[in-house]
């Protein structure tokens, strides 16, 4: 007897507009988030002249606050009475303008900020604006992540949503690379001649003006796109507000940590974001100081993200045929091997190595794409697994915990980036010049750290993540029954 899919059918049926609208949220969000992952670290050291040690401590402190803030946002999303715009969709509109303003504030420089004698005020301003951005970004991301569970309940459509979201994020991450590639100018001496470093290459410095103008433009575009995305999304599963019970948050979080699939994919996502942020941030130093080719910022991201254009046509089919876990495990292994190969090429002439570096980035990008394009579907699979096993509908809380894991990835990235800068004795003072020994260590760390992170991710998926192709198919059957029960018990409207 064929399994009924009546309730899944009634809560699915996405069109092109739905996929595009869902992806557009991450496009808009990543216009601001990419500024943090790519430019903020170097902006802090080279424009504001903040110590790498302070930056690392600031990032860690902000994540400690997120440990309190994120679950609060998750519970607000789960327990607040839905507005006329829906439970999760409304937050896209609420966050649009505040997110843009917070992005501009992070890159605003007032008075003598960055000059000698302004260290304390500069550090205070940087901390306040960075924490503010994090809170507003959480206000967008947690409801947005939860939105997938009420946009459709069909596994195939969720897979496509994950692919579209990944493409949307990639598109939103591209414009910042134009700033990273062209916001530099040669350092000039008293006579107006370019300053040459110990390795014989002209030294370039990041310029505040182009960075700030670029940030303002990206912030405005982000706000407009979020408002547009708000109009294009629709909630098909209308969840009822949960009763506020004492200890409900603690109970909901405990259920999450008891679920092997959720914990495993959260750890993998944490390491993925850490690896992505590390390369995006640390490469700005590598390409400026080691290769002396800032155009590589744009080229390497093209190599990293261009595989999406190819994979988007067949990866969903491959994942259905082989399994999301199975495909992504192999892909991450490939990414780890590509970065490890670059590590063993250290010592080559940078002018020749840069082309091999880009080629290996393309191979690594192919491997990472298998996870990046399926990650959000795998998260939704894990929340389905929790729901069918426990009956929990705390999707907002689940995404708040998942989001916190990703923010821990930002902490790990900050530790790796600033630890690497401290370990190589990076000179961040105004007018400083790096030594050849420093640059050699910079290259080693830029290749070895991603290799280790991606390798650990592959092992986690192989060993710890239990949602194989067979188990995901079983989940769809169990999900149909759960939807039927929830509808009959008037826990949801369809």
Buried (B, 14 or more C-beta within 10 A) or exposed (E): EEEEBEBBEBBBEBEEEBBBBBBBBBBBBBBBBBBBBBBBBBBBBBBBBBBBEBBBBBBBBBBEEBEEBBBBBBBBBBBBEBEEBBBBBBBBBBBBBBBBBBBBBBBBBEEEBBEEEBBEEBBEBBBEBBBBBBBBBBBBBBBBBBBBBBBBBBBBBBBBBBBBBBBBBBBBBBBBBBBBBBBBEEBEEEEEEEBBBEBEBEBBBBBBEBBBEBBBEBBBBBBBBBBBBBEBBBBBBEBBEBEEEEEBBEBBBEBBEEBBBBBBBBBBBBBBBBBBBBBBBBBBBBBBBBBBBBBBBBBBBBBBBBBBEEBBEEBBEBBBEEBBBBBBBBBBBBBBBBBBBBBEBBEEEBEEBBEEBBEBBBBBBBBBBBBBBBBBBBBBBBBBBBBBBBEBBBBBBBBBBBBBBBBBBBBBBBBBBBBBBEBBEBBBEEEEBBBEEBBEBBBBBBBBBBBBBBBBBBBBBBEBBEBEBEBBEEBBBBBBEBBBEBBEEEBBEE
